[in-house]
Amino acid sequence: ALSQSRLIWFYPVILNIFFYGYFVLAQYPSSSFLTTNITTIRSPVDKDVVLHFKSPPIGTCTTIFPTQKQYTGYISLPPHKLDPIQQNYHVNTFFWFIEARTNASTAPFTIFINGGPGSSSMVGLFQEAGPCEVVEVAQGRFGTQARDWGWDRSSNIIFIDQPNLVGFSYDKLVNGSLDLFSSTVLSSSSDEAADRPAHTVLDGTFSSNDPRAFANTSEIAAQTMWHLLQGFLGSFPQYNPAMTLNGTLSGPVGINLFTESYGGKFGPLFAAHFENQNTLRRNGQLPQNGTLEIRLASLGIMQGCVDDLVQARYYPIFANKNTYGIKALSLEDQQNAASSFSSATGCQHQIQACRDTVSSMDPDNEGDVPSVNKICKDAQLACHESLIGPYLKSGRSIYDITQTDPSPFPPSTYLEYLNTPDLQSAIGVAVNYTESNSVVSNAFVQTGDYQRGDQISQMAYLLSLGVRVALLYGDRDFICNWMGGEAVSFSIAAQSPSYAPFYSAGYADIVINDTYVGGAVRQYGNLSFSRIFDAGHLIPAYQAETAFTVFTRIITGKDMSLGNSIDLSTYASNGTANTTYTSKAPDSAKPTCWIRNINGSCTEKQKNKILDGDGFIINGVLYDKSEDWKSPASSVSVEAGYPGTAAPAVTATSSPSDSNDASGTEADVPTGVFVATSTPSPSKKSQAAKGVDSNVKILITVCLMGLAICRCC
């Protein structure tokens, strides 16, 4: 008999976990998953780069149109590909590509990468901007449903797990055990968790987690990414906009790079590296017949932690004086933190010392000079302790100031789905999925990568090349808050002589539909800063329609406020000097304890319950009683697809060829983007505050490395 005094795993069959009851059962994904129905090719552009991929069965990630092609697999680089950087390891980087809903042959191409460092881009796919989301169907059964506002609505899109060892990416396959409490992978012979109950350690197959087997600075990660894109675009030239003409814009269209959080570091550096490689191709330092030009059309940074020298001073300000009236810090604590920032030994001084040392001793940011690493690491720790540490005492989520910590949004259902054998077989992986890799995070901490920064000048450089640079910030996030983001936008303009008019451009409403204003934007030419109302750290999870609409206006070069065609050489938004919209904070929701995200989602009481073996685990969630789990509505199973089985509700057999200039009605198939003619009336503008579900909160693992915090995802 099952006793409520013990921890019970409720599954009619063992599908998505490694164990049942009290016994750890090994779920080692079959190595055949890497070979069954897999296509292997060498890139026509670079024979050193090998792609292993497949088309996942229908229903694996349900799309609006079943004819939308998808590819999943690995882009592999051999050891020493990054010479002269020491790289004596294999790189097998996982990707998931999805065609646009309409006109895939001429649609824009978007790269989506999450941050961390060490966070998987499956977060972006399944919790934010991907074409599908994972839903519970029954006990032990998950499916996928199509999203109306997935970014495939207007673009071909690829989600990439990087750096190496993150998510499904790996160097070599190693059997080990995942410690659910530390989120670390232990070797089979390790006794680190010997005193831990067996049900908190899951056996499986993972990467080596060797700290020498991946990039440990953003600069090295950028070089790796360039090679990965050479491989993908060379093997799938039909999706490379540089080789086609898009009828909505004149001339060849470049690639769009979107990222978030630590992507505030990754994005500008990656984009600048791509453009530098283009320069080397043009002047003959790189062979044109063995490389591809990766042209950037736009760089989108959502909730970016870009530069603490500019942003860090806004941590205490936002904590005390935000647009939700929440006093997470007292005025005295705010003033003390502000003073510490500019003190002789404070955050500001230490960051500058880091950058001066990098400039003289490690100008290529390879992270191989110990004395430089220590100075920059110490700067990161000092800034965290003095400016973020006080906020942590408030008990509020760093990803959503309106919520207490831990908060349960967005749901982590996808973590269970990605660890089912059916899914792993469908996408061709032989490694168990983890959302974040603390070994990768810690390696970036050890090199002080966070404070090395030159990202603002890199974005100014991109503007000089005609690249659109867009900053998007949800106004409920603390850790990369919108006040600091606004300061970054001004700093970019200050380093771009032709962008002086950005300062005088006003905040215009971001009109999302006939009844809804989703934010405020300051835009001049190719530079824009958007404050997204009522959104936390993962903007698309909170405000899906707003995020999609803003994204599409960015990649098509439209007016960010209304979505109209404009002359970007002269356009400036018109409105108030400041964005002053205020909103009432929603109630905090009860935490949901996900067994695969214990430290990020469970209270201390729930953690103790797991350790004591009390409660019930159903579909990866801890419940006090088995009857606390509620069966999903019958409509969920009707609308869900499964690997090899299409969602019954998806009846369209082909995608229409209509343009992306008009939004469909409720009765229409969800394609297109809204173009406004005016701002809704004041009574309708109040609808902006209602764009968030009553349960909206945010759940992302806080990665603590001593006193350092890795801004995950």
N, C-alpha and C positions, 0 to 999 in steps of 0.2 A: 504494500500500500504506500501511496505517496503521502509523506508527512509535511505539513506546513512549517514544521520546525527546522526543516533542512532545505538547502538550496536545490531546487529541482529544475532541470532543463526540459521544457515542454516542447516536444516535436514528435509528430506521428512517425516521421522518418528522419534519419540523420541527413540533412540536406546542406546546411550552411554553417555548421559548427564542427568543431573537432571532437566534441565529447557530449555524452548523454549521461544524466544522473551525476554520479560522483567521479566517473572514470574518464580520464583523458584519452581520447581516441585520436590517433594521428590522421590528419587530413593532408597527405602529401599529394599535391596536384600531379596528375600523371604527366610524365615527360612526353608522352605521345601528344599532349595538347600543343606542343611546340612544332609538331611535324604533320599532324593530321589536317588535310585540306589547306596546307600552308603553301603559299607561293614565295619562292626565294629568288631574288634577282640582285645583280650588282648594278649600282647606279650607273646609267649611261654617262653621267657627268664625271664621276669619280669612282673608279673601280675598287677603291679601298672601302667604300661604303656599301654595305649589304642590307637589303630590306627583306624581312620575313613578315608576311602579312596574309590576311584572309578577309573575306567578306562575312561578317558575323550573320548568323541566321536571323531571319525576320523575327521581330519581337524581342530581340536582345536589348535593343534600345528603340522603343517604338517611336516612329516619326509620323508626321501628319500624312505624308504620302509614302506608301510602301515601296515606291520606285526610287526613293532617295538612296543613293549608294552610300555605303559605309565601309571603311577599312580600319582594321585594328592590327597591331603587331609591333614590330621592333625595327628600329634603325640602328645598325650595329657599326661601331668604329673599332678598328684593331688597336692594339697597344701602340704607343708612340705616334699616333696620328696628330697629336697636339704639339709635337716637337717645335721649339726647344723646351717647352714645358714638360716636366717629368710626368709621363702618363704611361705607366707600365701595367695597365689594367685594361680589360675589355669594357666597352661601353655598349650596353643594350638598352636603348631608350624606348619606352613604350609610347605609342600614339594612338589616338582614336579620331578618325576623320569622318565627317558627315557632310554630304552634299547639301547645297542650298535647296529650299523647297521649289524655287522657280529659277529657270534659266541658269542652271548650274554651270554650263559651259562658258558663260560670260559673267557670272556673279563674282563679287569681290572675294578675296581670300583672307581669312583672319586666323591668326595664331593666338591661342589663349593659354597663358601660363599662370598658375597660382604662385604664391610667395613662400613664406616660411621664415628663413630658407629651410627647405625640407618638406614642404607641403605638396601633396599630390594635386595635379590638375583635374583629377576625377572629382574633386570638390567643385570645381567650376562647371564640369559637365553635369553632374547629378544634383547638385544643390543650387546651381545658379543659372547658367546661360545655355546649357545643353538642350537638345531637342526632346529629352525625356526625363522623367523622374521615376524613382522607385517607390512602389506602394506595397503595403501588406495586403495580401489577398486572403490568407488563412494562416493558421498556425503552421509554421515551417514552410510557407510558400510566399514568394514575392513575385511581382510582375512589374512592368514598366508602362507608363502612360505618356502620351505625347503632350508636350507643353505648347500652349498657344503662342507664348512669347519667347520661345527659344530663339537664339540668334541665328539659327539656320533659316529663319524666316527671311533673312535678307543677305546671307553670306554663306559661302563654303567655309567650314571652320574645322580647325584641328586643335585638339587638346593634347599637350605634351607633358609627360611626367619627367621633370628635370629638377636638379642635376641627377646624375647616375645614382642608383640605389633608392630613389624616391618612388613611392607608389608601387607600380608593377615593374619599374626599371631595375636592372640588376647588372652585376659584373659576372658573377658565376652563381650557380644554384647550390645552396647549402641547407641541409636539414637542421632545424633548430627549434627553439621554443619561444613563443611570444609571451613575455611577462605583461599581463594586462594592467598591472599597477604602475609599472615604470615605463610601459610602452617601448621596451627594448627587447631585442631578439637575443636570446642566450644560446650559446653553443650546446650541443647535446651532452657534453661532459660537464657543463657548468653546474655548480651547486649554489649559485647566487640566490635562487628562489627555493632552496631546500626547505626552508621553514614556512613556506607559503602553501596554503591548501592547493591540492592538485587542480581544482577547477579554475584557478586563476592563472594557469600557465598552459598555453595551447601549443601543441606540436604542429609543425608545418614546414614548408619550404620557403626560404627567403634568399635575399642576396647575402653576400659575405659580411656586409657591414664593416668592412675594413676601412678605417678612416683615411687610407691612402688611395681609395678606389673611386674617387669622385672629385669634382671641382670644389675647392674650399674658399674661393673668392668669386665675386660676381664677374670679374674680368675673365677668369678661366671658363666660367659657365657660358659666357658670351661666345668665346671661341668654339666651344663644343656645339652650341646651338647653331652657329653658322654652318658647320659641317653637317649637322643633322638636316638642316633645311636644304642644303645642296643635294643631299641624298633623296629627300622626299620630292622636291620640285623637279629634280632631274628624272625621277622615276614616274612621276605623274604630271607631265607637262601640260596636260589639259586643264589643270587647276592653277597654273602659274599665270597670273594676270599680265606679267611682263611679256608674255608671248601671245596675248590676245588683245582685242579691243572691246571695251565695255561701252555699249551704246549710250549710257547715261552720262558719260564723261568724255571729254575730248582727249585723245591720245592714250598711250599705254597707262594702265592703272597699276599702282604699286600695292604692296602687301600691307595689311593692317596688323599691328601687334597690340594686343590688349592684355593687361595684367593687373594685379592688385596687391595691396599691402606691401610685403617686401619686394613686390614687383616695382615699387617706387625706386628701388635700387636696380633690379634686373632690367626693367624696361628701357630706361634712357641709355644704359650702358650697352645693352644688346643692340638697340637701334643704331647707336653711334658706331658700334663695331661693324655692323652690316654696311653702313655707308662708307666707313674707312676702307673696307675690303673692296667696295665698288671703285674707290679712288685708285687702289693698288691695281685693279684690273685695267683701268683706263690708261695708267701710265706704264703698263707692261711689267710691273713687279709680280703680278699674278697672271698665269696663263688664261686667256679668254676662252680657249677651246677646252679647258678642263675645269671651268668654274661657271657659275651662273650669277648674274647680277640680281641681288635681292633688294629691290627698290621699295622703300617705305612710303606709303601714302599717308598713314596716320599712326600715331602712338597714343593709345588710351590708357590712362592710369587711374584705376579705381581705388579709392581709400589708400593712397600711396604714402608710405613712410619714406620720404625722399631724402631729407637732409635735416638732421637734428640741430645743426647750427642755425637753421631758420625755423624749424617747427617745434623744437623741444620747449621753448619758452611758453608755448600755448597750452601745454598740459595742465598746469595749475589754473590757468585762466578759464579754460573750458570746464574744468571740474567744478569751479565755483560759479561761473556765470555763463550758462548755456541757454539755449532757447526753450528748454523744458522746465526751467525754474528749479532745477535740482542742485542742491548744495552738497556735492560729494566731498568738498574741502571747505573748511571755514575760511573766512577772509584772512585771518592771521596765518593759517597754513599756506594759503595761496601766496601771500607776500613773502613768507620765509622761503618757499620753494623758488620764487622768482629771484630772490636775492642770491640764493645758492647758485643759480644758473650763471650769473655774471661775476661771481666771486673770483678771487685770485687763483683758487684751486678748483673751481667749479667746472661744470659741464662744458661751457663755452670755451674756456681756456684749454681744457684737455682735448677737445675735438680739434682745435687749431694746432695743438702740439702734435697730434696724430697726423694731420694732413701735411704739416711741415716736414715731419720725419719721412712719411711716405714719398713725398716729392723728391727728397734728397737721397733716400736709401732703397726704395722699392717702387720706382716710378711706373713699372709695368704691372703693379698690383698682383704679383704672383704669390704673395703670402709666404715667402720662404726666407724672410729675415726675422729671426726670433725677437730681436729688440724692437723692431717696428711693430710686430704683432702684439707685443705686450703693451706698448704705449696705447695702441688703438683699442685693444681689449679693455684696458683700464678705463679708457674714456667711455666706452659703452656701459661698463658697470657703474661708473660714477653718475652718468646721466640717468640710468635706470633707477638707481637707489634714491637720488635726490628729487627726481621729477615724476617718476611713475610710482615709486614705492609708497608715497603718502596716499595716493588714490586707492591702491590695493587694500588699504585698511578700511575703506568705506564699505566693502562688501558688495560693491556693484560690479557688473560685468565690464571688462575693458572694451568689449565689442559692442555694447549697447548700454549707455548710461541710464536708460530708463528701467533696466532690469537688474535684479540681484543675481549674484553669481552662485552656482552655475545656472545657466538659462538653457531652455530646451529647443531653441530654434536656430537654424533649420533642423528638422529631424535627421538622424543619422542612419535611417533605414538602409541606405545604399551600402553601408559598411558590411552588413550581413549579406546582401545580394552579391557583392563583388567577391565574397569568399565561398560561394557555392560552386560545386564542381560543374554544374550545367553552364554557368556563366564563364568560368575559366576556360572550359572547352570551347565555348562559343567564340571567344575573342582570341584564343590561341596563346594563353599564358600558362606557365608552370610554376608560378610563384604566388604565395598568399599575399593578399592586399593589406597594406597598412596606410593610414591616412597621412601620417607624418613620420619622418625618420629623425629621431633625436641625435643620432650619430652625425648626420649631415648638419643639423642645426648647430650642434656643438662645435663642429669643425669651422663653421663660419664665425662663431663667437671667438674661437681661439686665434683667428687671424685678424680680429677686429674689423671685419669687412663692413660692419654696419656704419662705422664712422669714417671710413676712408674717403667717401663720396666726392664725386665731381659731376653729379647727375644734373644739377641745375645748368651748368655751362654746357653740358651735352644736349639738353633740351633746347637751349638757345641756338646751338649749332644746327640742330635739326630744323628749327624754324628758318634759319638762313638758307636751308636747302629746299624750302617749300613744303616740308612735312607738317601735317596738321598735328598739333600737340593738345590733347584734351585731358583735363584733370576733373575727376568726378568724386565727390565726397558726400556720403550720407551723414546727416546731421545728428545721429544718435551714437556714433562711434567715438570712443575716447582715444584709443591707442594710436590711430592715425586720423585725428579729428580735422573737421573742415576748416577750423580757424587757422591751423597750421598749413593746411592745403592752400588756403587763400593766400597766405604769406608766400608760399612757394611760387604761386602764379605771378605775384608781383616781382619776385626775385628773378624769374625767368625773363620777364619783360625788361627788367633793369639791365640785363646782360644782352639784350637784343635792341640795338639803337633804333631800328625802324618800328619798334613796338611801344614807343612812348604813349601813343593814343590808347593803349590798353588801360592805363590808369583812369582815364576820363570816361571810358565806356561804362554805361550803367548796367545795373542788374535787370534783366528782362525775365518775364515769366517763361518757364518751360511748359508749353501747352501740350498736353498729352492726348487729350480728346476733347469733345465738345463740353465736357463738364468737369474737367480735372486738370489742375495745374500741379505738376509733379516736382517743381523746384524752381531755382533761379539761376541764371547764367550771365556771366560777364564774358563777352567775346569781342576780340578784335582780330581780324584776319584769321590766321591759322591757330591762334592761341585762345583757349577757352577754359574757364573755371566754372564748374556747375556744383551747386549745393543741392543735393537731392533730399527732399523733405521726408521725414519719418522713415529713415533707413539707417540700419546699423552697418556693421563692417562688410558684410557680403551684400552689396546693394541689390543685385538681381533677385536674391532670395526674398528680400523685403518688398521691393517695388519692381516687379517683373516687367510690367508694361512700360514704366518710365525708363528703366534701364535699356530695354530693347529699343525704344524710340530714340533715346539720346545716342545710343550706339550707332543706329542706322544713319542718323543725321551726321554723325562724325565721319563715317566711312564714305558717305556720298558727298561730303563737302557742302552740306546745306546749313542754313540758318538754324542755330541750335534752339532758338526760342520757338519758332513756328514751323520749321522744316521747309522753308521756301528756298528756291535757288537764289544764290547771291554771288556778288563779285567779291571774293575773299581778299582781294588786294586793297579794298577800301572799306569793307563792311565793319561796323561797330554796333554793338547792341545798345539799346536805348532804354534807360530806366533809372532807378534810384542809385545813389552812391553806395548804399549798403543793403544787405539782405537781412531783413528784420523779422521775417515770419516766425511766429512762436506757435507751439503746440502743447497740448496736455499729454503728459506721460501716461502710457497705458499701464494697467495693473501688471505686477510681476506674476509670471506663471509658475506653477509647480514644476520643479526640476524633473526631467526624465533621465534615468540612469541607464546609459548604454554600456553594455559589458565590454565593447570594443573601444570605448572612450571614457574609461573610468575617471581619470583625473580631470577631464574636461567637462563631464556632465553629471557626476555623482556628488552628493553631499557627504560629509564625514559620516553621518549616520548610515547612509546607504553603503559607503565603503566598508564600514564595520559589519554591516549585514552580510555583505558578500564574503568577507573574511571568515565570518562565523558560520557561513553555509546556510543562512536563513533566507527565505523568500523563494520566489519562482522566477526563472528566466524564460521569457516567452518572446520569440523572434528578436532576441538580443537585448531585451529590456528587462530590468529588474522590477518585479511586482511583489507587494506584500502578500497578496492572495491570488490564487489562480483566476478567480472570478473577476479580478480587477481588469484583466485583459478583455477588451471588447472586440467582438468580431467586426471587421469592416463591413460597410454597407454592400449589399449585393451588387450595386452598380459598379463597384470597384473592380470586381472580378470580370464583369462584362466588358469593361473598357480596357483591361490590362492585357498586354502581350507577354509572352514568355519566349525564351530562346527556342526558335523553331516553330513558334505558334504566333500568328499575327493577332493583334487586338481586334476583336470582332467589330468594334465601333469604327475602325479605320476601313472605310469602304471605297475610298478613291483609289483608282488604279493608275493614275498618272497625274503629274503636277501640271497646273495651268501655265501658260506662257505669258500671263499678264505681267505688267511692269510692277516695280516696287514703289510706285508713287501714290497708291491709294489704299487706305485701310479697309479691310473687309468688315461687313456688319456681322452681328451675332449669327445670322443665318448663313453667312458665307464661310468658306474654308479659310482658316487663318493664314492669310498672306498679306504682304504689303505693310506700309507704314503710314501713319496719320500725318496729314499736312493741314495746319490750322490757318484760318483766315483772320482770327482775332482771339483775344484773351477772354475766357469765360467771365461772366458777371461775378461780382463779389460773392453772391450767395452760392454760385456754383464752384468758385475757387475753394470754398471751405471743404469741398470733397477731397482735397488733397490729403487731408489728415486721415481719411478713411481708407487709404490705399493699403493699409497694413492689417492683416488678420489679427484678431484679438489674442492669438497665441504666438504672435511674432516675437521672437527673441533669438539670440544667436548662440550657437554652440561651436566653438572651435577650441582646440586644445591649446592651453597656455604652456609653452615649452620653457621651463625654468632651468637654466644652466648656472648653478650657484645663485648669484644675485641677478644674473642676466636674463632678460626675457626675449625670446625669439618671437617676433610678431608674425604669428602663423597665418597662413592662407592669405 
